[in-house]
Amino acid sequence: MPILTNHRILITGVLTDDSLAFGIARRALEAGATIALTGAGRGLSLTRRTARKLEQFGDVGEVIELDVTQPEQVAAAVSQVKNRFERLDGLVHAIGYAPPSCLGAGMFVAPFEDVSLAMHISTFSLSALVGAFRPLLQRSTAQGGASVIALDFDGSRAYPMYDWMGVMKAGLESLGRYLAREVGPDQIRVNMLAAGPIRTMAAKSIPGFEVFEDTWAERAPLGWDVNDSSAVADSAVALLSPLLRAVTASVIHVDGGAHAMG
């Protein structure tokens, strides 16, 4: 029996078929899950178009509109998921954005308004979604309960050009631990999946991304392919499954081991 049979999973952040969230959605469907996708703003039509590429792997259904900065849309999304699924066994947070001033210009250029927007979308939104969907996650029938995954990028170090987004990822990791502490008694686990650099649409918005591309494989003991996200998707499926049902509040590094090297 596929490992995610009977699992109902909400996946955010699918824009194009090169996104990490798309790879996770595909693997979840192949592993037996039923999924729903969300999209927001101008990217909503793009998400709907990309969702059609997943139909060969399973039923996706209508894409749910969800702008995490709009509380009324969050509430409406909860209602739609409740009507469709009645419960949630998994939630994948793959949402992140920072205005251009927050990336590649150092730490003294971005105004607070830009930093606060980056914080709202990239970090606070995890708390907003877990809190809003908590009643549905509490209803999970999966062995070990529900699983929440937040896509991460090593927040323990300062990387060139990553600037304020690095701060947001460090905040995301800390937030994940606090959320895990709070919702653990509900049999909801929260983990961060810190992927190595993958060539996606989001990566293109990072100035100097080629620095990561050129050096990551050299630093990683296992090597690293910026064009292959399959290991990240497989790790996400493991976290969503009962196999890792006793793992929570953890940062799982899927980066070839680069994060631990000097």
C-alpha positions as CSV (number, residue, x, y, z in Angstrom):
1,M,0.0,0.0,0.0
2,P,1.4,3.4,-0.9
3,I,2.8,5.3,2.1
4,L,0.4,8.2,1.9
5,T,-2.8,6.3,1.2
6,N,-5.9,8.0,2.7
7,H,-3.8,11.1,3.5
8,R,-5.4,14.5,2.7
9,I,-2.7,17.1,2.2
10,L,-2.8,20.9,1.5
11,I,0.2,22.1,-0.4
12,T,0.9,25.8,-0.9
13,G,3.5,27.5,-3.1
14,V,3.1,25.6,-6.4
15,L,3.8,28.1,-9.1
16,T,5.6,26.3,-11.9
17,D,6.6,22.7,-12.4
18,D,10.2,23.5,-11.4
19,S,9.1,24.5,-7.9
20,L,9.9,22.4,-4.8
21,A,6.2,22.4,-3.9
22,F,5.4,20.9,-7.4
23,G,7.8,18.1,-6.8
24,I,6.3,17.4,-3.4
25,A,2.8,17.5,-4.8
26,R,3.7,15.0,-7.5
27,R,5.4,12.6,-5.0
28,A,2.5,12.9,-2.6
29,L,0.1,11.9,-5.3
30,E,2.3,9.0,-6.4
31,A,2.4,7.9,-2.8
32,G,-1.4,7.7,-2.6
33,A,-2.4,11.1,-1.1
34,T,-5.3,13.3,-2.1
35,I,-4.1,16.9,-2.3
36,A,-5.3,20.4,-2.6
37,L,-3.3,23.3,-3.9
38,T,-3.4,27.0,-3.1
39,G,-2.5,30.1,-5.2
40,A,-2.5,33.8,-4.6
41,G,-2.8,37.1,-6.5
42,R,-1.3,37.2,-10.0
43,G,0.2,33.8,-9.4
44,L,-3.2,32.1,-9.0
45,S,-3.7,31.6,-12.8
46,L,-0.2,30.2,-13.0
47,T,-0.9,27.8,-10.2
48,R,-4.1,26.6,-11.9
49,R,-2.2,26.0,-15.1
50,T,0.5,24.1,-13.4
51,A,-2.0,22.1,-11.4
52,R,-3.2,20.6,-14.7
53,K,0.2,19.0,-15.1
54,L,-0.4,17.1,-11.9
55,E,-3.6,15.5,-13.1
56,Q,-1.7,12.5,-14.6
57,F,-0.6,11.6,-11.1
58,G,-3.9,12.0,-9.3
59,D,-6.9,14.2,-8.5
60,V,-6.0,17.8,-7.5
61,G,-9.3,19.5,-7.8
62,E,-9.9,23.3,-8.0
63,V,-7.0,25.4,-6.8
64,I,-8.0,27.4,-3.6
65,E,-7.2,31.1,-3.5
66,L,-5.1,31.9,-0.5
67,D,-3.3,35.1,0.1
68,V,-1.7,34.7,3.6
69,T,-1.7,38.5,4.2
70,Q,-5.5,38.5,3.9
71,P,-7.2,37.0,7.0
72,E,-10.5,36.7,5.2
73,Q,-8.9,34.6,2.5
74,V,-7.3,32.4,5.1
75,A,-10.7,31.8,6.7
76,A,-12.3,31.1,3.3
77,A,-9.6,28.6,2.5
78,V,-10.2,26.8,5.7
79,S,-13.9,26.5,4.9
80,Q,-13.2,25.2,1.4
81,V,-10.7,22.6,2.7
82,K,-13.2,21.5,5.4
83,N,-16.0,21.1,2.8
84,R,-13.6,19.2,0.5
85,F,-11.7,17.0,2.9
86,E,-13.3,17.3,6.4
87,R,-9.9,16.9,7.9
88,L,-6.2,17.5,7.1
89,D,-3.4,14.9,7.5
90,G,-0.7,17.2,6.1
91,L,0.1,20.8,5.4
92,V,3.1,22.0,3.3
93,H,4.1,25.6,3.8
94,A,6.1,26.6,0.7
95,I,5.5,30.3,0.8
96,G,8.1,33.0,0.7
97,Y,8.6,36.5,-0.6
98,A,10.9,39.4,0.0
99,P,10.8,42.8,-1.8
100,P,13.9,43.4,-4.0
101,S,15.4,45.8,-1.4
102,C,15.7,42.9,1.0
103,L,18.0,40.8,-1.2
104,G,21.5,41.5,-2.4
105,A,21.7,45.0,-1.1
106,G,23.0,44.4,2.4
107,M,21.2,44.9,5.7
108,F,20.9,48.7,5.7
109,V,19.0,49.5,2.6
110,A,15.5,47.8,3.0
111,P,13.0,50.0,4.8
112,F,11.0,48.5,7.6
113,E,7.9,48.3,5.4
114,D,9.7,45.9,3.1
115,V,11.2,43.9,5.9
116,S,7.8,43.6,7.6
117,L,6.2,42.4,4.4
118,A,8.9,39.7,4.0
119,M,8.3,38.7,7.6
120,H,4.5,38.5,7.1
121,I,4.6,36.3,4.0
122,S,7.7,34.2,4.7
123,T,7.6,33.6,8.4
124,F,4.4,34.8,10.2
125,S,2.3,33.0,7.6
126,L,3.3,29.6,9.0
127,S,1.8,30.5,12.3
128,A,-1.3,31.9,10.6
129,L,-1.9,28.7,8.6
130,V,-1.2,26.3,11.4
131,G,-3.5,28.2,13.7
132,A,-6.3,28.5,11.1
133,F,-6.1,24.9,10.0
134,R,-5.5,23.5,13.5
135,P,-9.1,22.2,13.9
136,L,-8.8,20.2,10.7
137,L,-5.3,19.0,11.5
138,Q,-6.6,17.8,14.9
139,R,-9.0,15.5,13.0
140,S,-6.3,13.7,11.2
141,T,-6.8,9.9,11.1
142,A,-3.1,9.2,10.0
143,Q,-1.0,7.1,12.3
144,G,0.9,9.5,14.6
145,G,-1.4,12.4,13.6
146,A,-0.9,15.3,11.2
147,S,2.3,16.6,9.8
148,V,3.2,20.2,9.0
149,I,6.3,20.9,6.8
150,A,7.8,24.3,6.3
151,L,10.3,24.6,3.4
152,D,13.4,26.2,4.7
153,F,17.0,27.3,3.7
154,D,19.6,26.9,6.5
155,G,18.9,29.7,8.9
156,S,22.0,29.1,11.1
157,R,24.5,30.9,8.8
158,A,24.8,34.2,7.0
159,Y,24.9,33.5,3.2
160,P,26.1,36.1,0.7
161,M,23.3,38.1,-1.0
162,Y,20.5,36.3,1.0
163,D,20.3,39.2,3.5
164,W,16.9,39.7,5.1
165,M,15.5,36.5,3.7
166,G,18.1,34.7,5.7
167,V,16.7,36.4,8.8
168,M,13.2,35.3,7.8
169,K,14.4,31.7,7.5
170,A,16.1,31.8,10.9
171,G,12.8,33.2,12.3
172,L,10.9,30.4,10.5
173,E,13.0,27.7,12.2
174,S,12.5,29.3,15.6
175,L,8.8,29.7,15.0
176,G,8.5,26.0,13.9
177,R,9.9,24.9,17.2
178,Y,7.5,27.0,19.2
179,L,4.6,25.8,17.1
180,A,5.7,22.2,17.5
181,R,5.7,22.8,21.3
182,E,2.2,24.2,21.2
183,V,0.4,21.8,18.9
184,G,2.3,18.6,19.8
185,P,-0.4,17.7,22.4
186,D,-2.9,17.7,19.5
187,Q,-0.8,15.1,17.7
188,I,0.4,17.6,15.2
189,R,4.1,17.7,14.4
190,V,5.9,20.6,12.8
191,N,9.2,20.3,11.0
192,M,11.4,22.4,8.7
193,L,12.8,21.0,5.6
194,A,16.0,22.9,4.7
195,A,16.8,22.2,1.1
196,G,20.0,22.9,-0.7
197,P,19.8,25.4,-3.6
198,I,17.5,24.3,-6.5
199,R,17.1,26.2,-9.7
200,T,13.5,27.4,-9.5
201,M,11.6,30.5,-10.3
202,A,12.0,31.7,-6.7
203,A,15.8,31.2,-6.9
204,K,15.9,33.5,-9.9
205,S,14.8,36.4,-7.7
206,I,17.9,35.9,-5.5
207,P,20.8,38.1,-6.7
208,G,24.0,36.1,-7.1
209,F,22.2,32.7,-6.9
210,E,25.0,31.4,-9.2
211,V,27.3,31.7,-6.2
212,F,25.3,28.9,-4.5
213,E,25.2,26.9,-7.7
214,D,29.0,27.1,-8.2
215,T,30.0,26.2,-4.7
216,W,27.4,24.0,-3.1
217,A,28.3,20.8,-4.8
218,E,32.0,21.3,-3.9
219,R,31.1,21.8,-0.2
220,A,28.6,19.0,0.0
221,P,30.1,15.6,0.9
222,L,27.4,13.8,-1.1
223,G,27.6,16.4,-3.9
224,W,24.6,18.4,-5.1
225,D,22.6,18.9,-8.3
226,V,20.8,22.2,-8.5
227,N,18.5,20.8,-11.2
228,D,17.3,17.8,-9.2
229,S,14.7,18.3,-6.4
230,S,13.7,14.6,-6.1
231,A,15.6,14.1,-2.9
232,V,13.7,17.0,-1.3
233,A,10.4,15.7,-2.5
234,D,11.1,12.2,-1.2
235,S,12.1,13.6,2.2
236,A,8.9,15.6,2.4
237,V,6.9,12.5,1.7
238,A,8.7,10.7,4.6
239,L,7.9,13.6,6.9
240,L,4.3,13.6,5.8
241,S,4.1,9.9,6.4
242,P,3.8,7.9,9.6
243,L,7.4,6.7,9.2
244,L,8.7,9.9,11.0
245,R,5.7,10.2,13.4
246,A,7.9,10.8,16.4
247,V,9.9,13.6,14.8
248,T,8.9,17.2,15.4
249,A,10.5,20.6,16.0
250,S,13.4,19.6,13.8
251,V,15.3,21.1,10.9
252,I,15.8,18.3,8.4
253,H,18.7,19.2,6.1
254,V,18.4,17.8,2.6
255,D,21.5,19.5,1.1
256,G,24.1,16.9,0.5
257,G,25.6,17.7,3.9
258,A,26.9,21.1,3.0
259,H,25.3,22.8,6.0
260,A,27.7,20.9,8.4
261,M,30.9,21.6,6.6
262,G,33.5,24.3,7.6
